[in-house]
């Protein structure tokens, strides 16, 4: 990190650009579609500008049955699997034990060390992360909701059901957000918010019909992934790699020296 003094304020970049591309570790738990878009965007920039901005140098998964091997083989990227179910079973503890999660994340940091990682991108990584990983790297996540929307001072649409919750709350549009990760689930400063996606409900939509609500929510989540996640996650990493994001001494975020309390909105 580098400190810069601008207009009597002190900033530190999330990442200080170097002569070589920013080295990204892509984290995934399932199919890895978000990660594919990240990899493709980085390579597209490199082909067009004849220089790398960021590069996914290793892929990590907590799930032995994820699509990690296929993606790693397709793009010629090293990969590491540390199956979290096996990790917990070996220690005979429940998967929700956060103290053991810290041990798991410490092991993850050790496994990543040979790759010289600068930033972690959680692209469909379904695990809560803890201090060892958060303190080792800036960790970026994408979430299928506008995290700048709050109620009583708390973010309104967090967790796995964010899209469904937003639809049932009567939101007319949906957005995705990228954010710096913290110990709080879907917490941390917002980096970027996608363009709005119109909510389209069937004429016979019945909010009391759980099956219908689930189908509608899943369809909107897929649309939002394509129109939101796949746009802002690669772009966020590009901007971090270019040194456009910085924080002040209080942890407030800035983009090109301008405060962004609710992230950059497209």
C-alpha positions in Angstrom: 0.0 0.0 0.0 1.1 3.6 -0.6 0.1 6.7 1.3 -0.8 9.8 -0.6 -1.7 13.3 0.8 -4.3 15.1 -1.3 -6.0 18.3 -0.1 -4.7 17.8 3.4 -6.3 14.3 3.6 -4.4 11.0 3.8 -5.3 8.1 1.5 -4.1 4.6 1.0 -4.9 2.7 -2.2 -6.5 -0.7 -1.9 -3.9 -1.9 -4.3 -0.8 0.0 -5.5 -0.3 -0.5 -9.2 3.0 -2.1 -10.3 4.8 -2.8 -13.5 3.3 -6.3 -13.5 -0.5 -7.2 -13.4 -2.3 -7.4 -10.0 -2.3 -11.0 -8.9 -5.8 -12.3 -8.1 -6.9 -15.5 -6.3 -10.3 -16.4 -7.5 -12.4 -18.2 -4.8 -15.4 -20.4 -5.9 -17.7 -23.0 -4.4 -19.9 -24.0 -7.3 -20.0 -23.6 -11.0 -17.7 -20.5 -11.1 -19.5 -18.6 -13.8 -18.6 -15.2 -12.1 -15.0 -16.3 -12.0 -15.0 -17.1 -15.7 -16.1 -13.6 -16.5 -13.3 -12.2 -14.3 -10.7 -14.2 -16.1 -12.1 -13.4 -19.5 -12.2 -9.6 -18.8 -8.6 -9.6 -17.6 -7.4 -11.4 -20.7 -9.5 -9.1 -23.0 -7.8 -6.1 -21.5 -4.4 -7.7 -22.0 -5.2 -8.5 -25.6 -6.5 -5.1 -26.5 -4.0 -2.9 -24.6 -1.0 -5.3 -24.9 -0.4 -5.1 -21.2 -2.0 -6.9 -18.2 -4.0 -5.0 -15.6 -4.9 -7.9 -13.4 -4.4 -11.7 -13.8 -6.1 -14.6 -11.9 -3.0 -16.6 -10.9 -4.7 -19.3 -8.8 -8.2 -20.6 -8.2 -9.2 -21.8 -4.8 -12.3 -23.8 -3.8 -13.7 -25.2 -0.6 -15.6 -27.8 -2.5 -14.0 -30.8 -4.1 -17.0 -31.3 -6.4 -17.1 -27.7 -7.7 -16.2 -26.8 -11.3 -12.7 -25.7 -10.3 -10.8 -28.3 -12.3 -12.7 -27.6 -15.5 -12.1 -23.8 -15.3 -8.5 -24.2 -14.3 -7.8 -26.6 -17.2 -9.7 -24.4 -19.7 -7.7 -21.3 -18.8 -4.4 -22.9 -17.8 -4.5 -21.6 -14.2 -3.1 -23.3 -11.1 -5.8 -24.4 -8.6 -6.0 -25.5 -5.0 -8.8 -27.4 -3.3 -9.2 -27.6 0.5 -12.6 -29.3 1.0 -14.2 -27.6 4.0 -16.4 -30.6 4.7 -13.4 -32.9 5.0 -11.5 -30.3 7.0 -14.3 -30.2 9.6 -15.0 -33.9 9.7 -11.3 -34.6 10.3 -11.6 -32.4 13.5 -15.0 -33.8 14.4 -16.7 -30.5 14.8 -19.8 -28.8 13.3 -19.4 -26.9 10.1 -20.7 -23.7 11.7 -17.9 -23.6 14.3 -16.3 -20.2 13.6 -13.2 -20.8 15.7 -12.4 -23.8 13.4 -13.2 -21.6 10.4 -10.3 -19.4 11.4 -8.0 -22.4 11.4 -9.4 -23.2 7.9 -8.7 -19.7 6.7 -5.2 -19.8 8.1 -4.6 -23.0 6.1 -6.0 -21.2 3.0 -3.5 -18.3 3.5 -0.7 -20.8 3.8 -1.8 -22.5 0.6 -2.0 -19.2 -1.3 1.4 -17.9 -0.2 3.5 -19.5 -3.1 1.3 -17.6 -5.6 2.1 -14.0 -4.5 -1.5 -13.0 -4.3 -2.4 -9.3 -4.1 -6.3 -9.5 -3.9 -8.8 -12.2 -3.3 -12.0 -12.2 -5.4 -14.8 -14.3 -3.9 -16.8 -15.3 -7.1 -19.5 -17.5 -5.8 -17.6 -18.5 -2.7 -20.3 -19.5 -0.2 -18.3 -19.4 3.0 -18.1 -16.7 5.6 -14.4 -15.7 5.9 -12.5 -14.8 9.1 -9.6 -12.7 10.3 -6.7 -14.7 9.0 -7.8 -14.3 5.4 -9.2 -10.7 5.8 -5.9 -9.6 7.4 -3.8 -11.3 4.7 -5.5 -9.8 1.6 -8.1 -7.3 0.5 -11.1 -9.5 -0.2 -13.7 -8.5 -2.7 -17.2 -10.0 -3.1 -20.2 -9.6 -5.3 -23.7 -9.7 -3.9 -27.1 -9.8 -5.7 -28.6 -6.7 -4.1 -28.0 -2.9 -3.8 -26.1 -2.8 -0.5 -26.6 0.9 -0.3 -30.2 0.4 0.6 -30.7 0.5 4.4 -33.5 0.4 6.9 -33.0 1.6 10.5 -29.3 2.0 9.7 -28.8 -1.7 8.6 -28.4 -3.0 5.1 -31.8 -4.3 4.0 -31.0 -7.0 1.5 -28.3 -9.3 2.7 -27.8 -13.1 2.8 -28.7 -15.8 0.4 -32.3 -14.7 -0.1 -31.6 -11.1 -1.1 -33.3 -11.2 -4.5 -36.4 -12.9 -3.1 -36.5 -10.4 -0.2 -36.3 -7.4 -2.6 -39.1 -8.7 -4.8 -41.4 -9.4 -1.9 -40.6 -6.0 -0.5 -42.0 -4.5 -3.7 -38.7 -3.2 -5.2 -39.2 -2.3 -8.9 -35.6 -2.8 -9.8 -32.7 -4.9 -8.7 -29.0 -4.2 -8.6 -25.8 -6.1 -7.8 -23.0 -4.7 -5.5 -19.3 -5.3 -5.1 -17.9 -4.7 -1.7 -14.8 -5.1 0.4 -15.4 -8.0 2.8 -15.4 -7.9 6.6 -16.3 -10.3 9.3 -19.9 -9.2 8.9 -21.8 -11.2 6.2 -22.3 -8.9 3.2 -20.7 -6.1 5.2 -17.8 -3.8 4.3 -17.6 -0.7 2.2 -19.5 -0.8 -1.1 -17.2 -0.5 -4.2 -19.7 -0.5 -7.1 -23.4 -0.9 -7.7 -24.7 -2.1 -11.1 -27.3 -0.5 -13.4 -30.9 -1.3 -12.4 -32.6 -4.4 -13.6 -36.4 -4.1 -14.0 -38.4 -6.6 -11.9 -40.9 -8.4 -14.2 -43.6 -10.3 -12.4 -46.1 -12.7 -14.1 -49.6 -11.5 -14.2 -50.7 -14.2 -11.8 -47.9 -13.6 -9.3 -49.0 -14.7 -5.9 -46.6 -13.7 -3.0 -48.2 -16.4 -0.8 -47.3 -19.1 -3.3 -43.8 -20.1 -2.1 -43.1 -22.2 -5.2 -44.0 -19.4 -7.5 -42.0 -16.9 -5.5 -38.9 -19.2 -5.6 -39.2 -19.6 -9.4 -39.5 -15.9 -10.0 -36.6 -15.1 -7.6 -34.3 -17.7 -9.3 -35.1 -16.3 -12.7 -34.4 -12.7 -11.6 -31.2 -13.8 -9.9 -29.9 -15.3 -13.1 -30.9 -12.2 -15.1 -29.1 -10.1 -12.4 -26.0 -12.2 -12.5 -25.7 -11.6 -16.3 -26.7 -7.9 -16.3 -25.1 -7.0 -12.9 -22.4 -9.4 -11.5 -20.8 -10.1 -14.8 -20.4 -6.4 -15.5 -19.4 -4.9 -12.2 -17.1 -7.6 -10.7 -14.6 -7.6 -13.5 -14.8 -3.8 -13.7 -14.2 -3.4 -10.0 -11.1 -5.6 -10.2 -9.9 -3.5 -13.1 -10.3 -0.3 -11.2 -8.7 -1.7 -8.1 -5.7 -2.8 -10.2 -5.4 0.7 -11.7 -5.3 2.2 -8.2 -8.6 4.1 -8.5 -10.0 3.0 -5.1 -8.5 4.3 -1.9 -9.4 4.6 1.8 -8.7 7.4 4.3 -7.6 6.9 7.9 -11.1 6.2 9.1 -11.7 3.5 6.4 -14.0 5.6 4.2 -13.7 4.8 0.5 -12.8 7.1 -2.4 -12.8 6.6 -6.1 -10.4 8.8 -8.0 -10.1 11.0 -4.9 -13.9 11.5 -4.6 -15.8 10.1 -1.6 -18.1 7.2 -2.4 -20.1 6.4 0.7 -22.5 4.3 -1.3 -20.1 3.0 -3.9 -19.7 3.9 -7.6 -23.1 3.6 -9.2 -23.4 2.7 -12.9 
